Amino acid sequence: MTTAKHVRVRFAPSPTGHLHIGGARTALFNYLFARNEGGSFILRIEDTDRERNTVEAVHHIIDGMKWLGMDWDEGPEVGGDHGPYTQLERLDIYHQYAQTLLDKGSAYYCYCTPEELDEKRKLAMKRHLPPKYDRRCRSLSDGECKTFEGEGKRKVIRFATPDRGETSFTDLIKGRVGFKNGLLDDFVIMKSDGIPTYNFAAVVDDHLMNITHVIRGDDHISNTPRQILMFKALGLDDIPEFAHLPMILGSDGSRLSKRHGATSVIEYKSLGYLPEALDNYLALLGWAPGTEREIFSLEELVKEFSLGRVGSSAAIFNPEKLEWMNGEYIRATDLDVLTKEILDVDSGEAPFIKTAEFEYLKSVVALEQERLKTLTEFPEMTKFFFEEDVEYDQAAWDKIMTQEHVPGLLNGLKDKLGKLTALKAEDVEKMMRDLAAEMGIKTSLVFHPLRVAVSGRMVGPSLFHMVEVLGKDRVLKRITDTLQLF
């Protein structure tokens, strides 16, 4: 009887910038798979690109994952038994494994200069051949190596890729995938400055961290045969299973980029999206639930997720669908929680939201909750609730307030509203309908002028509840101010 292995997956970003949509989707699928299987989710920082990686980017990635609600079992800020979890802190480990490959004849020193390599590439392309390394240094004698060393030539370590046979694997999403070894080059595993390259460091780390499944974007699929060959060359029998996620494309069918809209997770936060909505939407980019439902909490996604339902075709990122889903989440959010979320969004040119009394702010949020698609829409939609003077929309004024009956109507409304003890929505509605009947006009000819007078707009939340929230003093003052414009 065999015992099922404990699932261990990793999200291993390179900290060259913010956590983007593609990386966030990869992290989420790893997280969902680990949690569904009762396994471990590891965060590993692959920071060997010293020219592009920054400490700030590490913080951006961690902040983005925390905002999306993904916690990790091992990694930065958490620790674990398989650390360090930052590659630049593991250089001695990589050097040991590189030496193992050298000792076994599975790797060799290469002394070719960048200029020589560039010339070889140009020559190969001129001859319509693959621009790969010609393995010139693969057969160097010890004496030749010593000569180059004496000349002070810088060296890298290359992997001695088998030139025959095929390396194949069964991808958990794409099925069987095979690569002819002869088409692969002798790639560099250790640069001249002693820093490992991505493929080599990933193999060493996946082995030492007991990674059982590598779930990543399908742009990495060509790296997989190289990594499998290194596992075998090191004599390791714990090659993980691989699952390559479909690419995310923009609506025009090209690879997702900034021209398709925001691509940074934190940018979506600043644009007023809820993390639950983004999690939900990202999960549907390539994964199909076994139901027609589209709205899932993170906990429900964990329960439902399986790699068997991840498709192999590219996923299309649809900003309108994400916005719709965000609106669904806004409507389902507890009012107190939603009000705090709105306060947390940078209001930019709307400081009145930050200074508003919480209960009043909450009453305004309640009026607009059904109409909001993003949190950042709130200031513009509601500023008339907070500012002293009304800013009239010119189109609304021209269409509504230029009608002959409006001045008299507003005077009548002012008198009747003034006699009410408090402006309760149901009382205001009854009074206005009665007034329309008395005047023998449509209710819209009563409702619209009051809306423009107190809000400056033709559209908005329920007029009667809006009047109730604004309060008697503010409503009467705004009617008075409006009458002065006639």
DOZA-151226 format. One line per field, with one value per residue (C-alpha): residue number from 1; chain; x, y, z. Coordinates in steps of 0.2 Angstrom, whole numbers, plus 5000, padded with zeros to 4 digits. Example, Ala and Ser with C-alpha at 12.3 -4.5 7.8 and 13.67 -1.06 7.14 Angstrom:
BEGIN
n = 1;2;
chain = A;A;
c1 = 5062;5068;
c2 = 4978;4995;
c3 = 5039;5036;
END
This chain:
BEGIN
n = 1;2;3;4;5;6;7;8;9;10;11;12;13;14;15;16;17;18;19;20;21;22;23;24;25;26;27;28;29;30;31;32;33;34;35;36;37;38;39;40;41;42;43;44;45;46;47;48;49;50;51;52;53;54;55;56;57;58;59;60;61;62;63;64;65;66;67;68;69;70;71;72;73;74;75;76;77;78;79;80;81;82;83;84;85;86;87;88;89;90;91;92;93;94;95;96;97;98;99;100;101;102;103;104;105;106;107;108;109;110;111;112;113;114;115;116;117;118;119;120;121;122;123;124;125;126;127;128;129;130;131;132;133;134;135;136;137;138;139;140;141;142;143;144;145;146;147;148;149;150;151;152;153;154;155;156;157;158;159;160;161;162;163;164;165;166;167;168;169;170;171;172;173;174;175;176;177;178;179;180;181;182;183;184;185;186;187;188;189;190;191;192;193;194;195;196;197;198;199;200;201;202;203;204;205;206;207;208;209;210;211;212;213;214;215;216;217;218;219;220;221;222;223;224;225;226;227;228;229;230;231;232;233;234;235;236;237;238;239;240;241;242;243;244;245;246;247;248;249;250;251;252;253;254;255;256;257;258;259;260;261;262;263;264;265;266;267;268;269;270;271;272;273;274;275;276;277;278;279;280;281;282;283;284;285;286;287;288;289;290;291;292;293;294;295;296;297;298;299;300;301;302;303;304;305;306;307;308;309;310;311;312;313;314;315;316;317;318;319;320;321;322;323;324;325;326;327;328;329;330;331;332;333;334;335;336;337;338;339;340;341;342;343;344;345;346;347;348;349;350;351;352;353;354;355;356;357;358;359;360;361;362;363;364;365;366;367;368;369;370;371;372;373;374;375;376;377;378;379;380;381;382;383;384;385;386;387;388;389;390;391;392;393;394;395;396;397;398;399;400;401;402;403;404;405;406;407;408;409;410;411;412;413;414;415;416;417;418;419;420;421;422;423;424;425;426;427;428;429;430;431;432;433;434;435;436;437;438;439;440;441;442;443;444;445;446;447;448;449;450;451;452;453;454;455;456;457;458;459;460;461;462;463;464;465;466;467;468;469;470;471;472;473;474;475;476;477;478;479;480;481;482;483;484;485;486;
chain = A;A;A;A;A;A;A;A;A;A;A;A;A;A;A;A;A;A;A;A;A;A;A;A;A;A;A;A;A;A;A;A;A;A;A;A;A;A;A;A;A;A;A;A;A;A;A;A;A;A;A;A;A;A;A;A;A;A;A;A;A;A;A;A;A;A;A;A;A;A;A;A;A;A;A;A;A;A;A;A;A;A;A;A;A;A;A;A;A;A;A;A;A;A;A;A;A;A;A;A;A;A;A;A;A;A;A;A;A;A;A;A;A;A;A;A;A;A;A;A;A;A;A;A;A;A;A;A;A;A;A;A;A;A;A;A;A;A;A;A;A;A;A;A;A;A;A;A;A;A;A;A;A;A;A;A;A;A;A;A;A;A;A;A;A;A;A;A;A;A;A;A;A;A;A;A;A;A;A;A;A;A;A;A;A;A;A;A;A;A;A;A;A;A;A;A;A;A;A;A;A;A;A;A;A;A;A;A;A;A;A;A;A;A;A;A;A;A;A;A;A;A;A;A;A;A;A;A;A;A;A;A;A;A;A;A;A;A;A;A;A;A;A;A;A;A;A;A;A;A;A;A;A;A;A;A;A;A;A;A;A;A;A;A;A;A;A;A;A;A;A;A;A;A;A;A;A;A;A;A;A;A;A;A;A;A;A;A;A;A;A;A;A;A;A;A;A;A;A;A;A;A;A;A;A;A;A;A;A;A;A;A;A;A;A;A;A;A;A;A;A;A;A;A;A;A;A;A;A;A;A;A;A;A;A;A;A;A;A;A;A;A;A;A;A;A;A;A;A;A;A;A;A;A;A;A;A;A;A;A;A;A;A;A;A;A;A;A;A;A;A;A;A;A;A;A;A;A;A;A;A;A;A;A;A;A;A;A;A;A;A;A;A;A;A;A;A;A;A;A;A;A;A;A;A;A;A;A;A;A;A;A;A;A;A;A;A;A;A;A;A;A;A;A;A;A;A;A;A;A;A;A;A;A;A;A;A;A;A;A;A;A;A;A;A;A;A;A;A;A;A;A;A;A;A;A;A;A;A;A;A;A;A;A;A;A;A;A;A;A;A;A;A;A;A;A;A;A;A;A;A;A;A;A;A;A;
c1 = 5000;5007;5005;4999;5013;5010;5007;5020;5019;5028;5025;5042;5041;5056;5055;5057;5041;5023;5013;5004;4989;4998;5008;4993;4984;4998;5000;4981;4981;4995;4987;4970;4978;4988;4973;4962;4974;4978;4996;5009;5010;5028;5033;5050;5059;5069;5080;5096;5093;5103;5102;5082;5077;5073;5069;5054;5047;5048;5037;5025;5023;5020;5008;4998;4997;4991;4978;4972;4970;4984;4994;5009;5015;5034;5043;5047;5040;5035;5051;5051;5062;5068;5075;5082;5067;5077;5089;5103;5104;5107;5122;5133;5120;5120;5139;5139;5127;5136;5152;5142;5138;5156;5162;5150;5154;5137;5143;5159;5167;5165;5177;5169;5168;5151;5159;5163;5146;5137;5148;5143;5125;5126;5135;5122;5107;5116;5117;5098;5103;5096;5107;5113;5130;5141;5148;5166;5172;5163;5178;5192;5207;5213;5228;5217;5207;5223;5229;5212;5213;5231;5225;5212;5197;5181;5171;5153;5147;5136;5126;5131;5114;5113;5113;5102;5085;5070;5065;5046;5034;5015;5009;4994;4985;4992;4995;5011;5024;5041;5057;5071;5087;5097;5087;5092;5108;5121;5113;5123;5119;5131;5136;5154;5149;5144;5126;5115;5103;5085;5083;5097;5092;5074;5079;5090;5077;5063;5072;5078;5061;5052;5041;5029;5020;5026;5011;5017;5013;5015;5028;5039;5036;5052;5062;5054;5065;5081;5075;5071;5088;5096;5086;5092;5110;5111;5104;5088;5072;5060;5056;5040;5024;5022;5006;5008;4994;4986;4992;4981;4978;4970;4953;4962;4971;4988;4997;4990;4999;4997;4988;4973;4971;4979;4990;4996;4986;4990;4984;4967;4966;4969;4956;4943;4942;4938;4951;4937;4931;4949;4952;4935;4939;4957;4951;4940;4954;4958;4948;4930;4920;4908;4893;4886;4889;4902;4902;4913;4921;4940;4934;4922;4936;4947;4934;4930;4947;4956;4969;4958;4946;4960;4960;4974;4968;4972;4961;4954;4955;4939;4939;4921;4917;4929;4920;4903;4909;4916;4899;4892;4904;4901;4882;4885;4897;4891;4888;4900;4914;4910;4911;4928;4934;4928;4938;4953;4953;4964;4950;4962;4953;4939;4945;4927;4925;4940;4933;4914;4906;4905;4887;4883;4895;4887;4870;4877;4885;4869;4860;4874;4878;4867;4875;4893;4904;4921;4924;4933;4917;4910;4917;4911;4894;4891;4901;4885;4881;4896;4900;4891;4887;4878;4887;4873;4875;4872;4862;4852;4848;4844;4832;4823;4825;4820;4802;4790;4782;4799;4801;4783;4785;4801;4793;4778;4790;4800;4784;4778;4795;4797;4781;4787;4796;4809;4811;4807;4807;4789;4782;4792;4786;4767;4768;4776;4764;4749;4757;4758;4739;4735;4744;4737;4754;4765;4775;4791;4788;4788;4802;4815;4816;4819;4832;4842;4839;4847;4860;4863;4860;4846;4851;4856;4849;4831;4825;4815;4829;4842;4832;4830;4849;4853;4842;4829;4841;4852;4838;4829;4845;4848;4830;4833;4850;4842;4828;4840;4846;4830;
c2 = 5000;5017;5033;5049;5062;5078;5091;5105;5119;5136;5153;5159;5177;5187;5204;5216;5226;5224;5208;5208;5199;5184;5182;5184;5171;5159;5162;5160;5143;5137;5142;5135;5118;5117;5121;5110;5095;5100;5103;5117;5133;5141;5158;5159;5175;5172;5187;5182;5195;5208;5222;5222;5216;5228;5226;5237;5225;5211;5222;5225;5206;5202;5217;5211;5193;5198;5210;5195;5185;5172;5167;5156;5142;5145;5159;5178;5184;5166;5156;5137;5122;5123;5141;5153;5157;5171;5164;5176;5169;5152;5154;5142;5129;5132;5131;5114;5107;5115;5106;5090;5092;5097;5081;5070;5077;5084;5102;5111;5128;5139;5153;5161;5180;5189;5196;5178;5172;5186;5183;5164;5169;5180;5167;5153;5165;5169;5150;5149;5138;5139;5152;5141;5138;5127;5118;5123;5123;5106;5096;5107;5098;5102;5110;5122;5127;5131;5142;5151;5153;5160;5173;5179;5174;5174;5158;5152;5134;5126;5111;5097;5093;5076;5078;5063;5056;5065;5072;5071;5073;5072;5089;5089;5102;5099;5081;5073;5085;5080;5089;5083;5084;5089;5105;5111;5120;5119;5133;5142;5137;5148;5165;5172;5182;5166;5169;5154;5156;5153;5135;5128;5138;5132;5114;5115;5124;5113;5098;5104;5112;5095;5103;5090;5100;5115;5126;5140;5149;5140;5153;5142;5125;5126;5127;5110;5098;5107;5106;5088;5084;5093;5083;5067;5072;5076;5059;5065;5055;5068;5077;5086;5085;5100;5110;5124;5137;5145;5162;5177;5188;5205;5207;5210;5193;5199;5196;5205;5222;5239;5245;5233;5242;5240;5225;5227;5220;5235;5246;5237;5241;5259;5259;5253;5234;5222;5208;5195;5201;5200;5183;5177;5184;5177;5160;5160;5164;5147;5137;5131;5127;5112;5123;5138;5149;5163;5170;5161;5166;5161;5147;5141;5142;5131;5118;5118;5120;5106;5106;5094;5109;5120;5122;5122;5137;5155;5165;5182;5196;5206;5222;5224;5207;5211;5227;5218;5206;5219;5227;5211;5210;5228;5225;5209;5218;5222;5241;5244;5235;5243;5260;5256;5250;5267;5276;5266;5270;5286;5299;5310;5326;5321;5324;5327;5308;5306;5320;5315;5308;5289;5286;5300;5293;5275;5282;5289;5273;5264;5275;5271;5253;5246;5258;5256;5246;5252;5261;5275;5280;5285;5302;5309;5301;5308;5324;5334;5325;5333;5350;5366;5372;5363;5362;5361;5350;5362;5349;5345;5364;5367;5352;5353;5370;5381;5375;5388;5380;5377;5393;5392;5373;5375;5389;5377;5363;5374;5379;5361;5353;5367;5361;5343;5340;5328;5323;5305;5297;5290;5307;5317;5305;5306;5325;5327;5315;5325;5341;5334;5329;5346;5355;5343;5338;5322;5317;5318;5337;5338;5325;5331;5349;5345;5332;5345;5359;5348;5338;5348;5332;5322;5305;5298;5287;5287;5305;5303;5294;5306;5320;5311;5309;5327;5333;5347;5361;5357;5353;5370;5380;5372;5376;5394;5395;5388;5400;5415;5409;5413;
c3 = 5000;4995;5005;4996;4997;5006;4992;4993;4980;4978;4971;4966;4959;4953;4962;4947;4950;4957;4958;4941;4935;4928;4943;4955;4945;4946;4965;4967;4958;4968;4984;4980;4975;4991;5002;4993;4995;5013;5007;5010;5000;5000;4994;4987;4981;4966;4966;4956;4943;4953;4940;4940;4957;4971;4990;4986;4973;4987;4998;4983;4980;4998;5000;4985;4991;5008;5001;4990;5006;5002;5017;5015;5026;5023;5016;5020;5036;5041;5040;5039;5039;5021;5021;5017;5005;4996;4983;4986;5003;4996;4985;4995;4992;4973;4972;4980;4968;4953;4959;4959;4941;4937;4946;4937;4920;4918;4918;4912;4912;4897;4894;4878;4879;4876;4860;4854;4859;4850;4834;4835;4836;4821;4811;4815;4811;4794;4790;4796;4811;4829;4837;4851;4859;4848;4864;4860;4878;4881;4876;4884;4892;4909;4901;4890;4905;4915;4901;4900;4919;4918;4905;4917;4907;4916;4916;4917;4921;4907;4908;4897;4889;4881;4862;4859;4864;4870;4887;4890;4904;4907;4910;4922;4910;4893;4893;4886;4881;4873;4868;4857;4867;4852;4850;4867;4870;4884;4894;4908;4926;4935;4929;4930;4945;4955;4953;4947;4933;4935;4929;4940;4955;4953;4952;4968;4977;4972;4977;4994;4998;4993;4980;4973;4960;4950;4944;4933;4917;4900;4895;4906;4897;4887;4904;4910;4899;4905;4923;4921;4914;4928;4941;4932;4931;4949;4953;4961;4959;4967;4950;4954;4943;4931;4927;4915;4916;4900;4895;4899;4884;4882;4873;4856;4858;4861;4877;4892;4895;4902;4886;4891;4908;4925;4927;4944;4959;4970;4956;4956;4974;4971;4957;4970;4967;4982;4984;4985;4968;4960;4968;4961;4943;4943;4947;4932;4920;4914;4927;4925;4940;4939;4940;4931;4946;4944;4961;4974;4990;4993;5004;4991;4978;4989;4990;4972;4964;4954;4941;4931;4927;4921;4902;4890;4880;4883;4894;4889;4902;4901;4912;4910;4917;4932;4935;4934;4947;4958;4958;4964;4978;4983;4984;4995;5007;5024;5025;5040;5031;5014;5022;5030;5013;5005;5018;5015;4996;4992;4989;4980;4977;4989;5007;5012;5013;5026;5037;5036;5052;5050;5053;5040;5028;5031;5027;5010;5006;5009;4996;4983;4986;4973;4959;4963;4952;4960;4976;4967;4959;4976;4979;4962;4964;4981;4984;4984;5001;5009;5000;5006;4989;4975;4958;4945;4929;4915;4905;4920;4923;4905;4903;4920;4928;4913;4914;4918;4933;4942;4952;4959;4962;4972;4983;4986;4991;5002;5012;5013;5018;5031;5039;5041;5058;5050;5032;5032;5015;5016;5022;5008;4995;5000;5001;4984;4976;4984;4977;4960;4961;4967;4953;4940;4934;4932;4947;4937;4935;4954;4957;4945;4950;4968;4963;4953;4966;4981;4971;4955;4945;4935;4941;4958;4972;4978;4979;4995;5004;4997;5005;5021;5022;5017;5031;5033;5035;5021;5009;5013;5011;4994;4988;4994;4985;4969;4969;4970;4952;4944;
END
